Amino acid sequence: MAPERNMDLQDSTSPPSSSRLPPPTATPSSMQVTNRAKRPNVLHLSNTGYNGNVDDRHNADQNDALLLSSISDDALLSPDLDAAVAANVDYSAILANGQPVTISVTKHNSRKSHLSSPSVYRKAKRRALYKNGECNIVLENVSKLRRRYMQDLFTTLVDARWRWTLCVFVLSFLLSWLAFGIIWYLIAFTHGDLTPENIDNPAWSPCVINMKTFMASFLFSVETQHTTGFGYRMVTEECHEAIVFFCFQSIAGLMIQAFMVGIVFTKMARPKQRSQTIMFSKNAVICRRDGQLCLMFRVGDMREKSHLIGTTIQTRLIRSRVTPEGETLSPHVTYLKINIDDHDERVFLMWPTVAVHKIDQDSPLYGLSAADLLNERFEVIVVLEGTTESTGQTTQARTSYTASEVLWGHRFRPLVKYCKTKLMYEVDYSQFHEVFKVDTPLCSAKDLETYLMINEAKVIT
């Protein structure tokens, strides 16, 4: 049966002869082809390792969408199928009995078709931490949340956006000037300074000289709060309440100014701005180093002078876990030990450095293989913390890597080289995110260790 089918496939590329045409009474279009091709494995195996980048996975999903359409096995095996699909035309295939059948192939759009969506075969990405370090967490049903925010007004305004901070900054001064201006106007009104017979009376001693209208009281409020001192309006000894209120407004104005200036300064100098110059690689990689599978990612500091002191890198793995009692812990956080070269997690970022997590028996990734990486749902959170050399403030930079952002069988390209003409080291940041394929076993670190132990035992015996 197989040779006859191969012969038909070879003849499908040339026009059928008249002797092989079906009789006029035949109705091949009424035949329904219900065969569906089995979805291939998305894991690409090659001598260079597993190609796990996003583009290859997206292309694999497009191929899966094509293979799930109503096409016969002969049509799928034909070499001209790609051209027929690209042109969105009818494709003629030859079945085993030599009878031509016209099969309509629909062009699949990778942007609109639900078959090509990654959510069909892969689970949607769950991120507890975005790539820029912001937490993907929403608080719900918190009692008296606004009251708690108002109790810590300083932190609330620092965390608010600049538009709201500047709005509060402006309104705090305008409203205070207006409120104190109204009080000055009421003091003059109750003392009788604004009556018609006393306004232009040179023998009358007012509380505030030359304050005859509300606009004049507003201007005097601004002058008092900021100690402008134009010399045209001033408080007299006639009203004791005016003297007391003058002292109160001077103190209140200084407090408002110090509060708002402190918020603006803290917002501009907070450690979060220093973390903008810390870079993390877009992807993490898994490959062999010193004969052992390792999870690696790259980190670097773009500042040349103001370095970070006492920098540490901490890594956590977020993945659900089921206890022996049947309890599901989701999310569950596990510690990942990180080494920088031959030292611990402490690093001095003179140049970009690769952080290494050895997948050994103590690692939660000990049983993870390349095939398992396609179906696993986990997230690796990276936290870098250090002290800024110039300001002495502690800063923190964060990022995360999901399972789809971990490339199996890849390694980072070297960035640092010594320039003999400049007599200094050069760092090429254009290749900061670049990786290349390396020979890497597709099995887990546990299976690899077992395999090496068996081979060593055979060599010894």
C-alpha positions as CSV (number, residue, x, y, z in Angstrom):
1,M,0.0,0.0,0.0
2,A,2.8,2.4,0.8
3,P,4.5,2.2,-2.7
4,E,1.3,2.8,-4.4
5,R,0.7,5.9,-2.2
6,N,4.2,7.3,-2.9
7,M,3.7,6.8,-6.6
8,D,0.5,8.8,-6.4
9,L,2.2,11.6,-4.6
10,Q,4.9,11.8,-7.2
11,D,2.3,11.9,-10.0
12,S,0.4,14.7,-8.2
13,T,2.8,17.3,-9.3
14,S,2.2,16.6,-13.1
15,P,-1.1,16.9,-15.0
16,P,-3.0,13.5,-15.0
17,S,-3.2,11.8,-18.3
18,S,-6.4,11.1,-20.1
19,S,-6.2,7.4,-19.3
20,R,-6.3,8.0,-15.6
21,L,-9.1,10.6,-15.6
22,P,-12.3,9.4,-13.7
23,P,-15.4,8.7,-15.6
24,P,-17.9,11.6,-16.0
25,T,-20.4,9.9,-13.6
26,A,-17.9,10.0,-10.7
27,T,-18.6,12.6,-8.1
28,P,-15.3,12.9,-6.2
29,S,-16.3,16.2,-4.6
30,S,-18.9,14.3,-2.5
31,M,-16.1,12.4,-0.8
32,Q,-15.4,13.9,2.6
33,V,-11.9,13.8,3.9
34,T,-12.0,13.6,7.7
35,N,-8.4,12.7,8.4
36,R,-6.7,15.1,10.8
37,A,-2.9,15.3,11.2
38,K,-1.6,14.8,14.6
39,R,-0.1,17.9,16.2
40,P,3.7,17.6,16.0
41,N,5.9,18.2,19.0
42,V,6.9,21.8,19.3
43,L,10.2,20.7,20.7
44,H,12.8,21.2,17.9
45,L,15.7,18.7,18.2
46,S,18.9,19.4,16.4
47,N,22.6,18.8,16.9
48,T,22.9,22.3,18.4
49,G,20.3,21.9,21.1
50,Y,16.8,23.1,21.7
51,N,15.7,26.3,19.9
52,G,13.4,27.8,22.4
53,N,13.0,31.4,21.2
54,V,9.7,33.1,20.8
55,D,9.8,33.2,17.0
56,D,10.2,29.5,16.6
57,R,7.4,28.8,19.0
58,H,5.1,31.2,17.1
59,N,6.0,29.5,13.8
60,A,5.2,26.1,15.4
61,D,1.8,27.3,16.4
62,Q,1.2,28.5,12.9
63,N,2.1,25.0,11.6
64,D,-0.2,23.4,14.2
65,A,-3.0,25.6,13.0
66,L,-2.4,24.4,9.4
67,L,-2.2,20.7,10.4
68,L,-5.4,20.9,12.3
69,S,-7.4,21.9,9.2
70,S,-9.5,19.4,7.3
71,I,-6.8,18.2,4.9
72,S,-6.0,14.6,3.9
73,D,-2.7,12.9,4.7
74,D,-1.8,13.0,1.0
75,A,-2.3,16.8,0.9
76,L,-0.2,17.3,3.9
77,L,2.7,15.2,2.5
78,S,2.7,17.1,-0.8
79,P,5.7,19.5,-1.3
80,D,3.4,22.1,-2.9
81,L,1.2,22.6,0.1
82,D,2.9,25.7,1.4
83,A,2.5,27.5,-2.0
84,A,-1.2,26.5,-2.2
85,V,-1.9,27.7,1.3
86,A,-0.1,31.0,0.7
87,A,-2.1,31.6,-2.4
88,N,-5.4,30.5,-0.8
89,V,-6.4,28.4,-3.7
90,D,-7.8,24.9,-4.2
91,Y,-5.2,22.2,-4.1
92,S,-5.5,18.9,-6.0
93,A,-4.2,15.7,-4.5
94,I,-4.3,12.2,-5.8
95,L,-5.7,9.5,-3.5
96,A,-4.5,5.9,-3.4
97,N,-7.1,4.8,-6.0
98,G,-5.8,7.4,-8.5
99,Q,-8.9,9.6,-8.3
100,P,-8.3,13.3,-8.1
101,V,-10.0,15.1,-5.3
102,T,-10.1,18.9,-4.9
103,I,-9.6,20.1,-1.4
104,S,-10.2,23.7,-0.3
105,V,-7.4,25.0,1.9
106,T,-8.2,28.1,3.9
107,K,-5.3,30.6,4.5
108,H,-4.7,31.0,8.3
109,N,-4.0,34.4,9.5
110,S,-1.7,34.3,12.5
111,R,-3.2,37.5,13.9
112,K,-6.9,36.8,13.6
113,S,-7.2,33.0,13.7
114,H,-8.0,31.4,17.0
115,L,-6.0,28.3,16.0
116,S,-2.7,30.2,15.8
117,S,-3.2,31.9,19.1
118,P,-0.7,30.7,21.7
119,S,-3.5,30.2,24.2
120,V,-4.7,27.1,22.3
121,Y,-1.7,25.0,23.1
122,R,0.2,26.9,25.7
123,K,-1.2,28.3,28.9
124,A,-1.4,32.1,29.3
125,K,1.6,33.8,30.9
126,R,1.2,34.4,34.6
127,R,3.5,37.1,36.0
128,A,3.7,38.2,39.6
129,L,6.4,40.7,38.5
130,Y,6.6,42.6,35.2
131,K,9.9,42.9,33.4
132,N,10.3,46.5,34.6
133,G,10.1,45.4,38.2
134,E,6.5,46.4,39.0
135,C,4.3,44.0,40.9
136,N,1.3,42.5,39.1
137,I,-0.9,42.5,42.2
138,V,-4.3,44.1,42.8
139,L,-5.6,44.5,46.4
140,E,-9.4,43.9,46.8
141,N,-11.8,44.2,49.6
142,V,-9.4,46.1,51.9
143,S,-11.4,47.8,54.6
144,K,-10.8,51.6,55.0
145,L,-8.1,51.6,52.4
146,R,-8.4,55.3,51.5
147,R,-8.3,56.3,55.2
148,R,-5.1,54.3,55.6
149,Y,-3.6,56.0,52.5
150,M,-4.5,59.4,53.9
151,Q,-2.9,58.6,57.2
152,D,0.4,58.1,55.4
153,L,0.0,61.1,53.1
154,F,3.7,61.7,52.5
155,T,4.3,58.2,51.1
156,T,1.0,58.4,49.1
157,L,2.1,61.6,47.3
158,V,5.6,60.2,46.7
159,D,4.1,57.1,45.1
160,A,1.6,59.1,43.1
161,R,2.2,60.2,39.5
162,W,3.9,63.5,38.8
163,R,0.6,65.1,37.5
164,W,-1.1,64.5,40.9
165,T,2.0,65.5,42.9
166,L,2.3,68.8,41.0
167,C,-1.5,69.4,41.3
168,V,-1.3,69.0,45.1
169,F,1.8,71.2,45.1
170,V,0.0,74.1,43.4
171,L,-3.3,73.7,45.2
172,S,-1.6,73.6,48.6
173,F,-0.3,77.1,48.0
174,L,-3.3,78.6,46.2
175,L,-5.8,77.3,48.8
176,S,-3.6,78.4,51.7
177,W,-3.3,81.9,50.3
178,L,-7.0,82.1,49.7
179,A,-7.9,80.8,53.1
180,F,-5.6,83.1,55.0
181,G,-6.7,86.0,52.8
182,I,-10.3,85.4,53.8
183,I,-9.3,85.4,57.5
184,W,-7.4,88.7,57.0
185,Y,-10.4,90.2,55.3
186,L,-12.7,89.0,58.2
187,I,-10.3,90.5,60.8
188,A,-10.4,93.9,59.0
189,F,-14.2,93.7,58.6
190,T,-14.9,92.9,62.3
191,H,-12.5,95.7,63.4
192,G,-14.4,98.2,61.2
193,D,-11.6,99.0,58.8
194,L,-13.8,98.4,55.8
195,T,-16.7,100.7,56.7
196,P,-17.1,103.8,54.4
197,E,-16.4,106.3,57.1
198,N,-13.1,104.6,58.2
199,I,-11.6,103.7,54.8
200,D,-10.4,107.2,53.9
201,N,-10.3,108.5,57.5
202,P,-6.7,109.5,58.3
203,A,-7.4,109.5,62.0
204,W,-8.5,105.8,62.0
205,S,-5.9,103.2,63.0
206,P,-6.6,99.9,61.0
207,C,-5.3,96.5,61.8
208,V,-3.5,96.3,58.5
209,I,-2.5,99.5,56.7
210,N,-3.6,99.9,53.0
211,M,-5.9,96.7,53.0
212,K,-9.2,98.1,51.8
213,T,-10.5,95.3,49.5
214,F,-10.5,91.5,49.4
215,M,-7.9,91.5,46.7
216,A,-5.6,93.5,48.9
217,S,-6.2,91.0,51.7
218,F,-5.2,88.1,49.3
219,L,-2.0,89.9,48.3
220,F,-1.2,90.6,52.0
221,S,-1.7,86.9,52.7
222,V,0.9,86.0,49.9
223,E,3.3,88.6,51.2
224,T,3.0,87.3,54.8
225,Q,3.3,83.6,54.0
226,H,6.4,84.0,51.9
227,T,7.9,87.0,53.7
228,T,7.9,89.1,50.5
229,G,7.9,92.4,52.3
230,F,6.9,95.0,49.7
231,G,6.5,97.6,52.5
232,Y,3.1,98.9,51.3
233,R,0.9,96.8,53.6
234,M,1.8,95.9,57.2
235,V,0.3,94.9,60.6
236,T,-0.2,97.6,63.2
237,E,-0.3,97.4,67.0
238,E,-4.1,98.1,67.0
239,C,-5.3,94.5,66.8
240,H,-3.8,91.8,68.9
241,E,-5.6,89.1,67.0
242,A,-4.0,90.3,63.8
243,I,-0.5,89.9,65.4
244,V,-1.3,86.4,66.6
245,F,-2.6,85.4,63.2
246,F,0.4,86.9,61.5
247,C,2.7,84.6,63.5
248,F,0.5,81.6,62.9
249,Q,0.5,82.1,59.1
250,S,4.2,82.5,59.0
251,I,4.7,79.2,60.8
252,A,2.0,77.4,58.7
253,G,3.5,78.7,55.5
254,L,7.0,77.4,56.4
255,M,5.5,74.0,57.2
256,I,3.5,73.8,53.9
257,Q,6.6,74.8,51.9
258,A,8.8,72.3,53.7
259,F,6.3,69.5,53.3
260,M,5.8,70.0,49.5
261,V,9.5,70.6,48.8
262,G,10.3,67.5,50.7
263,I,7.8,65.5,48.6
264,V,9.2,66.8,45.3
265,F,12.8,66.2,46.3
266,T,12.1,62.7,47.6
267,K,10.2,61.9,44.4
268,M,13.2,63.0,42.3
269,A,15.9,61.4,44.4
270,R,14.2,58.2,45.4
271,P,16.2,55.0,44.7
272,K,13.8,53.8,42.1
273,Q,15.3,56.2,39.6
274,R,18.8,54.8,40.1
275,S,17.5,51.3,39.2
276,Q,16.7,52.6,35.7
277,T,20.3,52.2,34.7
278,I,20.4,48.5,35.8
279,M,19.9,46.1,32.9
280,F,18.8,42.5,32.9
281,S,18.9,40.2,29.9
282,K,15.6,39.7,28.1
283,N,15.9,35.9,28.4
284,A,17.4,33.4,30.8
285,V,19.3,30.4,29.4
286,I,19.9,26.8,30.4
287,C,23.1,25.1,29.3
288,R,26.1,23.2,30.7
289,R,28.9,24.8,32.6
290,D,31.6,22.8,34.1
291,G,29.7,19.6,33.2
292,Q,26.5,20.6,35.0
293,L,23.3,22.1,33.8
294,C,22.9,25.7,34.9
295,L,20.2,28.4,34.7
296,M,21.9,31.7,33.8
297,F,20.9,35.3,33.2
298,R,22.9,38.5,32.7
299,V,22.9,41.7,34.7
300,G,24.8,45.0,34.1
301,D,25.1,48.6,35.3
302,M,25.3,51.3,32.6
303,R,26.8,54.0,34.9
304,E,30.6,54.4,34.6
305,K,31.4,56.4,37.8
306,S,28.7,56.0,40.4
307,H,28.8,52.2,41.1
308,L,26.7,50.1,43.5
309,I,28.4,49.1,46.7
310,G,27.6,45.8,48.4
311,T,25.4,44.5,45.6
312,T,23.6,41.3,46.1
313,I,21.4,39.2,43.7
314,Q,18.6,37.1,45.1
315,T,16.5,34.8,43.0
316,R,13.1,33.2,43.8
317,L,11.1,30.5,42.0
318,I,7.3,30.9,42.0
319,R,5.6,27.6,41.2
320,S,2.6,25.8,42.6
321,R,3.3,22.7,44.8
322,V,1.2,19.9,46.2
323,T,2.1,18.7,49.7
324,P,2.0,15.0,50.7
325,E,-1.2,15.8,52.5
326,G,-2.9,17.0,49.3
327,E,-2.7,20.7,50.0
328,T,-2.0,22.9,46.9
329,L,0.3,25.7,47.6
330,S,-0.2,28.3,44.9
331,P,1.8,30.4,44.6
332,H,4.7,28.8,46.3
333,V,8.1,30.6,46.6
334,T,11.3,28.6,46.5
335,Y,14.9,30.0,47.0
336,L,17.4,29.6,44.1
337,K,21.0,29.8,45.1
338,I,23.0,32.1,42.8
339,N,26.7,32.2,42.2
340,I,28.7,35.0,40.5
341,D,31.7,33.3,38.9
342,D,33.3,31.4,41.8
343,H,31.8,33.5,44.6
344,D,28.4,33.8,46.2
345,E,25.6,36.2,45.3
346,R,27.6,39.3,46.1
347,V,28.9,41.1,43.0
348,F,30.7,44.3,42.0
349,L,29.2,45.5,38.7
350,M,32.3,46.8,37.0
351,W,31.0,45.1,33.8
352,P,28.0,43.0,32.8
353,T,28.0,39.7,34.8
354,V,26.3,36.4,34.3
355,A,24.5,35.0,37.4
356,V,24.5,31.2,37.5
357,H,22.2,28.9,39.3
358,K,23.5,25.3,39.3
359,I,20.7,22.8,38.8
360,D,21.8,20.2,41.4
361,Q,20.0,18.0,43.8
362,D,19.0,20.9,46.0
363,S,17.5,22.9,43.1
364,P,13.7,22.8,42.5
365,L,14.6,22.6,38.8
366,Y,16.4,19.3,39.2
367,G,13.8,17.2,37.4
368,L,13.0,19.8,34.6
369,S,13.8,18.7,31.1
370,A,13.6,20.6,27.8
371,A,10.3,18.9,27.0
372,D,8.9,19.8,30.4
373,L,9.8,23.4,29.9
374,L,7.1,23.7,27.2
375,N,4.3,22.7,29.6
376,E,5.7,24.1,32.9
377,R,4.3,27.2,34.4
378,F,6.7,29.0,36.7
379,E,8.4,32.3,37.2
380,V,11.9,33.2,38.2
381,I,12.1,36.5,40.1
382,V,15.4,38.3,40.3
383,V,16.1,41.1,42.9
384,L,19.3,43.1,42.8
385,E,20.0,45.3,45.8
386,G,22.9,47.7,46.5
387,T,23.9,51.0,47.8
388,T,24.6,54.0,45.5
389,E,28.1,55.2,45.9
390,S,27.4,58.9,45.4
391,T,24.3,59.3,47.5
392,G,24.5,56.4,50.0
393,Q,20.9,55.4,49.3
394,T,19.9,51.8,49.0
395,T,18.4,50.9,45.6
396,Q,16.6,47.8,44.3
397,A,16.1,46.6,40.7
398,R,13.8,43.7,39.9
399,T,12.8,41.6,36.9
400,S,11.3,38.2,36.2
401,Y,11.5,35.3,33.7
402,T,8.6,33.1,32.8
403,A,9.0,29.6,31.4
404,S,8.6,30.8,27.8
405,E,11.5,33.3,28.4
406,V,14.0,30.5,29.3
407,L,16.0,29.3,26.3
408,W,17.3,25.7,26.5
409,G,20.6,25.1,24.9
410,H,21.8,28.7,24.6
411,R,24.6,30.7,26.0
412,F,25.3,34.5,26.3
413,R,27.8,36.1,23.9
414,P,30.9,37.7,25.5
415,L,30.8,41.5,25.8
416,V,34.0,42.5,27.5
417,K,37.3,42.8,25.6
418,Y,40.5,44.6,26.2
419,C,41.4,47.4,23.7
420,K,45.2,47.8,23.3
421,T,44.9,51.2,21.7
422,K,42.8,52.8,24.4
423,L,44.5,50.7,27.2
424,M,41.1,49.9,28.8
425,Y,38.4,47.4,28.8
426,E,35.5,47.9,26.4
427,V,31.9,46.7,26.9
428,D,29.7,46.3,23.8
429,Y,26.1,46.7,25.1
430,S,24.7,46.1,21.6
431,Q,25.1,42.3,22.3
432,F,23.9,42.4,25.9
433,H,20.8,40.3,25.1
434,E,22.5,38.2,22.3
435,V,22.7,34.4,22.8
436,F,23.9,31.5,20.6
437,K,23.2,27.8,20.5
438,V,25.4,25.3,22.2
439,D,25.3,21.5,22.5
440,T,23.1,20.8,25.5
441,P,21.4,17.5,26.6
442,L,17.6,17.7,26.4
443,C,17.1,15.6,29.5
444,S,16.8,16.9,33.0
445,A,19.8,17.4,35.3
446,K,18.6,14.4,37.3
447,D,18.6,12.1,34.3
448,L,21.9,13.5,33.1
449,E,23.6,12.8,36.4
450,T,22.2,9.2,36.4
451,Y,23.4,8.7,32.9
452,L,26.9,9.9,33.7
453,M,27.1,7.7,36.8
454,I,26.1,4.7,34.8
455,N,28.7,5.4,32.2
456,E,31.4,6.0,34.7
457,A,30.6,2.7,36.4
458,K,30.9,0.9,33.1
459,V,34.3,2.5,32.4
460,I,35.6,1.5,35.8
461,T,34.5,-2.1,35.4
